[in-house]
Amino acid sequence: MSAPSATHTAAPAGTSSFFQQPRAVWAVAFACVIAFMGIGLVDPILKEIAANLGASPSQVSLLFTSYMAVMGVAMLITGVVSSRIGPKKTLLLGLVLIIVFSALAGSSSTVTGVIGFRAGWGLGNALFVATALATIVSASSGSVASAIILFEAALGLGIASGPLIGGLLGEHSWRAPFFGVATLMCIALVATTFFLPATPPAGRRTSLLDPFRALRYPALLLMAIVAICYNLGFFTLMASGPFALPSFGIMQIGWTFFGWGVLLAVTSVWVAPVLQRRFGTVATLTAVLALFSLDLLQMGLFAEHEPAIMIGIIVAGAFLGVTNTLVTEAVMHAAPVERPVASAAYSFVRFSGGAAGPYVAMKLFEHVSVHAPFYFGGIAVAVGVVVMALGGRIVTRGSATDSPGSVEVAEDVLVGDID
């Protein structure tokens, strides 16, 4: 592992505003917004895709499963690619893949084709998102914590706007949201090309085995297991929510998930740091996951009452916003390894493990009842609460023993000089 570059210096804490960032940071953050639109973009049009392509609810749920499964496995290669061709080229490659596969998904005439192209979209997202976080951390002014909050803000804005844009465009055609993402990503591609300086490979070349070695650290492994549990709940909500609102049209579903996304964005940026300072990471995560589990269980109980489902979806955004921010920060300090390696290990377990959730949930919807998917999601998150409560000391010790020196080096290993 090489020493930090002499030309890369972090701004002292408090010397610059949260909003006074280099153009490179805003270019990548804008691309992050568009990338994260892909998560909620399909929610308003799930029923429309099923109706137009003659697909069952469990089949259209595979739009989430294929996307997450490929994204999770691809996380293993993000560090390998970035350490060989450099972060900027990795970001651009990811953007190009998202553009190509989102356009192909919009052009497809079969549900199998859309599912397959969503998988390719997941590959592009993995290359882009994993590299984008470390790029923002390294290039931003201020502390690592503020950089993570900026990343989470982009995530929240993308997740919030995805369903709304999906609804607005989906009223014209279910294909339009896919072409919309491709168009916006072309703008992000141009912005990243011109505003992000060249970032040649720096530091050691990582291998495919590095993420698996990182999982030997108990704190990182525990956080990854917790993330599987809450991802099962997260994507159960995403896949089941529209089908539990049978009288809602495309825009009504879009507005519902827009409210969910707004709460996610607000709590991830402003509420999560306050709760963390007041109660600590472990206590806050345990409580918020418990509330998310209860929210899903009440949705299961009142699954035939659309107002209860709508309110449950929106409120869930608050719990997921806090969870996303605190889990991301905890993972960054859970093991004395480079950030991209820790992120790859965690994301591989998180997305691969949670990929089955939407499909299982919609099979339960088809063969058991409208209540069953939410009970499944609520129980899965409850398991995560138990794991978090029992393993809290492991997470605390992992954060306490994380080496600040290795963290600083990790940023430069991945990103090089971005000034």
Secondary structure, DSSP 8 states (H G I E B T S, - for coil): -----TT-----TTSS-TT---HHHHHHHHHHHHHHHHHHTTGGGHHHHHHHHT--HHHHHHHHHHHHHHHHHHHHHHHHHHHHH-HHHHHHHHHHHHHHHHHHHHH-SSHHHHHHHHHHHHHHHHHHHHHHHHHHHHHSSS-HHHHHHHHHHHHHHHHHHHHHHHHHHHTT-TTHHHHHHHHHHHHHHHHHHHHS------S----TTHHHHHTTSHHHHHHHHHHHHHHHHHHHHHHHTGGG-TT--HHHHHHHHHHHHHHHHHIIIIIHHHHHHHH-HHHHHHHHHHHHHHHHHHHHHTTT-HHHHHHHHHHHHHHHHHHHHHHHHHHHTSSSS-HHHHHHHHHHHHHHHHTHHHHHHHHHHHHT-SSHHHHHHHHHHHHHHHHHHHTHHHHHHHHHH--HHHHHHHHHHHH----
